[in-house]
Amino acid sequence: MNRQEFEAWERRIDERARLLWEEAGRPDEGAASFRDRAQELLGIEENPHAARHPADERDPEGEPIEAIENQGEFPTLTDQGEEPTYPHREDAPDWKD
């Protein structure tokens, strides 16, 4: 998008925001408060097929079965503090006196 296209896009957003503001009864916040809604509406109108999933494409695959099978192997918040989180040697002396 070059500068002219961007400026034209911004003008369309401002015009739509002003129309939405007038339709809403000209609230005190002004037309600028309607810019986000105007931008979204213009985006949908100018590119209506952007968010559609083509019917001939397959749905994306879900999680691999290994990820589901291994879920129990990862610690949860309730597991914190139950065992040391650092590596240790099996033959290390126990200093808990």
N, C-alpha and C positions, 0 to 999 in steps of 0.2 A: 504494500500500500504506500503510494507516494504521498507527498505533502498535500497536494490538491485533493486527492481522494479522502485523506484523513480529515481535512478541513470540511469537505462536503458531508462526511459522516457525522462530524461534530455538529454541523448546522442542522442536519436532519434530527439528531438527538435533541437539540435545543428546541426545535420547532415542535416535536412530539411531546416533550416535557411541558412546554407551554400549553399545548392543547389539553393534555391530561390535567394540568393545574386548573385550567378554566372549567373543564368538565367537573372537577371536584369542588367547584364553587369558590375558587381563588382563596385557599387557606393562607394563613399568615406566614407559613414557612416559605412560600414562594415557589416558582417553577423549578428551581434548582433541586428541590426535594423530590422531584419526580424524574430526575435524570436516569437513575438506575432502572426504573420500570420502563422508561422510554427506550433505553438502550436494549433491554431484553426484548421488548416487543418488536423493535426494528430488526433485530437480529433474527428473530423467528420469521418475520414477514419476508425479509430479503433472502433467507436461506432456509426454507421450510423443511427441506429433506436432510438437514445436517444431523439431526439427532435420531433419525430413523435407522433401524437395523434392517438391512436387506433380507427379504424372505428367503432367498436362495442360499444365504450363508448359514453354516451350522452354528449352533450356540457354542460359546466357548466351553472347553472342558472344565470340569470342577477340579477340586484338589486331587492329587494323586493319592491312591489308597495308602501309600507308605506314610504320607503326612498324617492321615487320620489314625493309622495304626500306632504311630509313634507319639501321639499326643500325650499319653500317660507318662512318657519318659521325661518330660520337661517339668521343672519345678514350678509351682504356683506360689502365690503370695503366702499361703498358709504353710508352705514348706520352708520359708525363710527362717534362718536361725536354728534349724533342727540339726544341721550338720555343717562342718567347716566348708567354706567356699573356696579354699585354697588347696593346692596339692600338698600332700605330706607323704613322708616315707613310712613304710610299714614298720621298720625297725627303729623309728625315732623314739626317744625316751618320753614318757608321759610326765610332764612337769606339774600335774595337778596335785600338789601336796597340801 
